[in-house]
Amino acid sequence: MIARRAPRIFISAGEPSGDLHGAGVVRALRDRYPDSVIEALGGPLMAAAGATIRYPMEGLAAFGVVEIVTKLAAHVRLLRALRADFRAGRYDLAIVIDYPGFHVRVAEAAREAGIKVLYYIAPQLWAWRPGRARRFASAVDRLAVVLPFEQRFFGGLGLRSDYVGHPLVDRGAWPSRAAAREQIGIRSEARVLGLFPGSRHQEIRRLWRPFRDAAHQLLSEGRCDRVLVAGTPDGDYPDPGQLELLRGDPIPVFAAADAALAKSGTTTLEAALADVPMVVAYKVHPLTWHMFQRLRTVQWVSLVNLVAEREVVPEMLQDRAEASPLAEALRPLLDPRDPATVAQREGLALVRERLGEPGATTRVVALADELLGE
């Protein structure tokens, strides 16, 4: 019997959330193929997990049509370099994670060079671009989806997908409220608001001021005693005043908070897993918002509402993502006995149930193994 040689795998993640999920895949691949060559477009988490970072992802992330234009030249240069790698036969398999505008093109370049492609965390074509599904289907060999309704959506378009569960569930048990508060230095009886203004510089720039001002308003009213900001290592948060900036790992902030003001995205699922009632907000360039409104095909934007298939959390988008409306939506959630808080916690329990069992990265590697064996 001839032993199969160690595979050469390229993993691509264009933003911090992809770096986080990619790190789990790298660790699982290292367990499955200890001698494999794993190179990546990624960041520090994937590097720590054992990938060689061939292309650093710093400076690539953007959301929205207008915002992405500013990053276009960097993406073009990177795609040209990757196309050369693929044509040179450098890899046996490409795994691309989320980040659809760029990764669909990466997938096409890999397929053109005869390299198998596994797409992990499907692009949200169901939200505003279902017409691109045909192009997407021709660019990938296997699709691993992390939200339960996505398999139904892609199946309806004739695209095979595998539901692997959400990687956030693989994090294991959250720290207790008491442990998180002891770590941060917060009294058990204090009412704590957590702010999660995002990881991208563009998100922080648009959301920080309304988030900050809403929190100051609630502090001045006596609705909460402490406000914790889950900050990035290099994010800019001007004039925080009484707000306490905790850079780095956001998990203690989730665990310690009574309620949260969170940007739309994966953060909302993290809050759901931590059982933190929340208000969800987002702002983009006005032109991006106008185009999204014309093209969107879903009733809700937040992943919590999409997974629950009903409104569980308030969505404060664009012009509504200002200090006074945000503060108004947050007030009842800072009281655990308020009917709005009780109802939201029931909805968050449903979301946790629907996110599936642990083991997402193991299932992804099983799909990779199938492709490498073909």
C-alpha positions in Angstrom: 0.0 0.0 0.0 1.4 3.4 -1.0 1.1 6.0 1.8 -0.6 9.3 0.8 1.9 12.1 1.1 1.3 14.9 3.6 -1.2 17.4 2.1 -0.4 21.0 1.2 -3.3 23.2 2.3 -4.0 26.9 1.9 -6.4 28.6 4.3 -7.7 32.1 3.7 -9.3 34.5 6.2 -9.6 38.2 5.4 -10.7 39.6 8.8 -10.5 39.0 12.6 -13.5 36.7 12.9 -12.1 34.5 10.0 -8.7 34.4 11.8 -10.5 33.2 14.9 -12.5 30.4 13.1 -9.5 29.6 10.9 -7.4 29.0 14.0 -9.7 26.2 15.0 -9.5 24.6 11.6 -5.7 24.8 11.6 -5.6 23.0 15.0 -7.9 20.3 13.8 -5.9 19.9 10.6 -2.7 19.6 12.6 -4.2 16.8 14.6 -5.4 15.0 11.5 -2.3 15.7 9.3 0.7 16.3 11.6 3.1 16.6 8.7 1.0 18.7 6.5 2.0 22.1 5.0 -0.5 24.7 6.0 0.0 28.2 4.7 -2.5 31.0 5.1 -3.8 34.4 4.4 -4.5 35.2 8.1 -3.6 36.7 11.3 -2.0 36.0 14.7 -4.5 33.4 15.9 -4.0 31.2 12.8 -0.2 31.7 13.2 -0.4 30.6 16.9 -2.5 27.5 15.9 0.3 26.3 13.6 -0.2 27.9 10.1 2.5 29.7 8.2 1.2 33.1 7.4 2.2 33.6 3.8 0.0 36.7 3.4 -0.9 38.8 6.5 -4.5 39.9 6.5 -4.0 43.2 8.2 -5.6 46.2 6.4 -7.9 44.1 4.2 -11.1 44.0 6.1 -14.0 46.3 5.0 -17.8 46.1 4.8 -20.0 47.8 2.2 -19.6 48.8 -1.4 -18.1 52.2 -0.8 -15.8 51.0 2.0 -14.4 48.1 -0.1 -13.4 50.4 -2.9 -10.7 51.9 -0.6 -9.2 48.4 -0.3 -9.5 47.4 -3.9 -5.9 47.8 -4.9 -4.6 45.6 -2.1 -7.1 42.9 -2.9 -6.1 42.9 -6.6 -2.5 42.5 -5.7 -3.2 39.7 -3.3 -5.4 37.9 -5.8 -2.7 38.1 -8.4 -0.2 36.5 -6.0 -2.6 33.8 -5.1 -3.4 33.0 -8.7 0.3 32.5 -9.3 0.6 30.2 -6.3 -2.3 28.1 -7.5 -1.0 27.8 -11.0 2.3 26.7 -9.7 0.7 23.7 -8.0 1.6 24.9 -4.6 -1.5 23.4 -2.8 -3.8 20.4 -2.9 -6.7 22.1 -1.2 -7.9 25.6 -0.6 -10.1 26.4 2.4 -11.6 29.9 2.3 -13.5 31.3 5.3 -16.4 33.8 5.0 -15.3 37.2 3.4 -17.3 36.5 0.2 -16.5 39.4 -2.2 -12.8 38.4 -2.2 -13.1 34.7 -1.5 -15.4 33.9 -4.4 -12.6 35.1 -6.7 -10.0 33.1 -4.7 -12.1 30.0 -5.1 -12.5 30.6 -8.8 -8.7 31.0 -9.2 -8.1 27.8 -7.3 -10.6 25.8 -9.3 -9.2 27.1 -12.6 -5.8 25.7 -11.4 -7.3 22.3 -10.6 -7.3 22.7 -6.8 -10.2 21.5 -4.7 -12.0 24.2 -2.8 -13.8 24.0 0.6 -15.8 27.1 1.6 -16.3 27.4 5.3 -18.9 29.8 6.7 -21.0 30.5 3.6 -21.4 34.0 2.1 -24.7 35.5 3.1 -26.2 35.3 -0.3 -29.5 34.7 1.3 -29.4 38.3 2.7 -29.1 40.3 -0.5 -27.5 38.5 -3.4 -29.2 35.2 -4.1 -28.6 35.8 -7.8 -24.9 35.1 -7.3 -25.5 31.6 -6.2 -24.9 30.1 -9.6 -21.4 31.7 -9.9 -20.7 30.6 -6.3 -21.8 27.0 -7.0 -19.3 26.8 -9.9 -16.5 28.0 -7.7 -16.6 25.5 -4.8 -16.4 21.8 -4.4 -17.9 21.6 -0.9 -19.7 24.2 1.3 -19.7 24.0 5.1 -22.5 26.2 6.6 -22.8 27.2 10.2 -26.4 28.5 10.5 -29.2 26.0 10.4 -31.4 27.8 7.8 -28.5 28.1 5.3 -28.6 24.4 4.3 -32.3 24.8 3.3 -31.5 28.0 1.4 -28.6 26.7 -0.6 -30.3 23.3 -1.2 -33.2 25.2 -2.8 -30.7 26.7 -5.2 -29.4 23.3 -6.1 -26.1 23.8 -4.2 -24.9 21.0 -2.0 -24.0 22.1 1.5 -23.2 20.5 4.9 -24.4 22.0 8.2 -21.4 21.6 10.6 -22.7 23.7 13.5 -21.3 27.0 14.7 -17.7 27.2 15.7 -18.6 29.5 18.6 -20.2 26.5 20.3 -16.7 24.9 20.4 -15.4 27.4 22.8 -16.8 25.4 25.7 -18.1 26.7 29.0 -18.2 30.5 29.5 -16.7 31.8 32.7 -19.3 32.3 35.4 -20.7 35.8 36.1 -19.1 35.7 39.5 -15.7 34.7 38.1 -15.8 37.3 35.3 -16.8 40.1 37.8 -14.1 39.1 40.2 -11.5 39.2 37.4 -12.6 42.7 36.3 -13.3 44.0 39.8 -17.0 44.5 39.8 -19.4 44.1 42.7 -21.9 41.2 42.3 -24.9 43.6 42.7 -23.7 46.2 40.2 -25.7 46.7 37.0 -23.3 46.4 34.1 -23.7 47.4 30.5 -21.3 45.9 27.9 -20.5 47.7 24.7 -19.3 45.8 21.6 -18.6 48.3 18.8 -16.9 45.9 16.5 -13.5 44.8 15.4 -13.1 46.7 12.0 -11.8 50.2 12.2 -14.7 51.4 10.0 -17.2 49.8 12.4 -15.6 51.4 15.4 -15.5 54.8 13.7 -19.2 54.8 12.8 -20.5 53.2 16.0 -18.3 54.4 18.8 -19.8 57.8 19.3 -23.5 56.8 19.4 -22.6 53.7 21.6 -20.6 55.9 24.0 -23.2 58.7 24.2 -26.0 56.2 24.8 -24.0 54.6 27.6 -23.3 58.0 29.2 -27.0 58.8 29.1 -27.9 55.6 30.9 -25.1 56.2 33.5 -26.4 59.7 34.2 -29.9 58.4 34.6 -28.7 55.8 37.1 -29.9 52.9 34.9 -26.5 51.2 35.2 -23.5 51.4 37.5 -20.6 50.3 35.2 -20.1 50.3 31.4 -17.4 48.0 30.0 -16.2 48.4 26.4 -14.9 45.3 24.6 -12.1 47.0 22.7 -9.6 45.8 20.1 -5.9 46.1 20.8 -5.5 49.0 18.3 -9.0 50.5 18.1 -9.5 54.2 18.7 -12.1 55.1 21.3 -12.0 58.9 21.9 -13.3 60.6 25.1 -14.5 57.5 26.9 -15.2 59.4 30.1 -16.6 56.9 32.8 -16.6 54.0 30.3 -14.0 51.3 31.1 -12.1 50.1 28.1 -11.0 46.4 28.2 -8.9 45.6 25.2 -8.4 42.0 24.0 -10.5 39.0 24.9 -14.2 40.1 25.0 -15.4 37.0 26.8 -15.1 38.4 30.4 -17.2 41.4 29.2 -19.9 39.1 27.9 -19.9 37.1 31.1 -20.0 40.1 33.4 -22.7 42.1 31.6 -26.3 42.4 32.5 -27.1 43.8 29.0 -25.2 44.6 25.8 -25.2 47.1 23.0 -23.6 45.1 20.1 -22.8 45.7 16.5 -24.5 43.3 14.1 -22.6 40.2 13.2 -21.0 37.2 15.1 -20.9 39.3 18.2 -24.7 38.9 18.6 -24.3 35.1 18.6 -21.6 35.4 21.3 -24.0 37.4 23.4 -26.7 34.8 22.9 -24.4 32.1 24.0 -23.6 34.1 27.1 -27.3 34.7 27.7 -26.9 38.5 27.6 -30.0 40.5 26.5 -28.9 42.9 23.8 -29.7 45.7 21.4 -28.2 45.3 18.0 -26.9 48.2 15.9 -25.1 48.9 12.7 -24.2 51.8 10.4 -22.6 51.9 7.0 -21.9 54.5 4.3 -25.3 56.0 3.1 -24.7 54.7 -0.4 -24.0 51.2 0.8 -27.2 51.3 2.9 -29.3 52.5 0.0 -28.0 49.6 -2.2 -28.5 47.1 0.6 -32.1 48.3 1.1 -32.8 47.8 -2.6 -31.3 44.3 -2.7 -32.0 42.8 0.7 -34.1 39.6 0.8 -34.4 39.0 4.5 -36.6 40.6 7.1 -33.9 40.9 9.8 -30.2 41.7 9.8 -29.0 40.3 13.1 -28.0 36.7 13.2 -29.9 36.1 16.4 -33.2 37.0 14.7 -32.3 35.1 11.6 -31.5 31.9 13.5 -34.7 32.3 15.7 -36.7 33.1 12.6 -38.5 35.8 14.6 -37.6 39.1 16.3 -35.8 38.3 19.5 -33.6 41.4 19.7 -34.2 45.0 18.7 -32.3 46.1 15.5 -31.3 49.7 15.4 -29.9 50.3 11.9 -28.4 53.3 10.2 -30.3 56.5 11.3 -31.8 54.6 14.3 -28.3 53.8 15.5 -28.0 57.1 17.4 -27.6 57.7 21.1 -31.1 58.5 22.2 -32.9 55.6 20.4 -30.2 53.2 21.5 -30.6 54.3 25.2 -34.3 54.0 24.9 -34.1 50.4 23.6 -31.5 49.4 26.3 -33.4 50.7 29.4 -35.7 47.8 29.9 -32.9 45.2 29.3 -31.0 46.5 32.4 -33.8 45.3 34.6 -33.9 41.5 34.8 -37.6 41.5 35.8 -38.8 43.6 32.9 -41.0 41.6 30.5 -38.8 42.6 27.5 -35.8 41.1 29.3 -37.6 37.9 30.2 -39.0 37.5 26.7 -35.6 38.1 25.1 -33.9 35.5 27.3 -36.5 32.9 26.1 -35.6 33.7 22.5 -31.9 33.5 23.2 -32.4 30.0 24.7 -34.0 29.0 21.3 -31.0 30.4 19.4 -28.5 28.5 21.6 -30.5 25.3 20.9 -30.4 25.9 17.2 -26.7 26.6 16.9 -26.0 22.8 17.3 -23.6 20.7 19.2 -19.8 21.3 19.5 -17.5 19.8 16.9 -17.8 22.2 13.9 -14.1 22.3 13.1 -13.9 18.5 13.3 -16.7 18.2 10.8 -15.0 20.8 8.5 -11.8 18.7 8.6 -13.8 15.6 7.7 -15.0 17.4 4.6 -11.4 18.4 3.8 -10.4 14.8 4.2 -13.0 13.8 1.6 -11.8 16.3 -0.9 -8.1 15.4 -0.4 -9.0 11.7 -1.0 -10.8 12.3 -4.3 
